[in-house]
Amino acid sequence: MVPTLLVNILASCILGFLMYRYIAHPEKEWIRTLLMVGFCGGFSTFSAFSFENFLLLRNGEWLWAAGYAMISVIACLAAVAGGYFLSKLYW
């Protein structure tokens, strides 16, 4: 679970960083699509996260599954925001 969570957080941070740089530039739509949807989408492991949560639920570990899902969502949202604001500082 931990490696999946860390990869998802890192991908979210990169996505947030790229978002600030490319979201306001419609002329660079292809770059945004390539990097944000292609790279970050392929790098992030939502399917692995879903599978791990399914296994927890199947094994009756409801509390662990709920905690893992909440931590993943909160941490990834925070990582997107952190990447966005880092990009804003440096670009």
RAJOWO-V709801 format. One record per helix or strand of 2 or more residues. SS is the DSSP state (alpha for helix, beta for strand). FROM is the first residue (numbers start at 1). TO is the last residue. If there is no record, write none. Layout:
ss:SS from:FROM to:TO
ss:SS from:FROM to:TO
This chain:
ss:alpha from:2 to:22
ss:alpha from:26 to:43
ss:alpha from:46 to:58
ss:alpha from:62 to:90
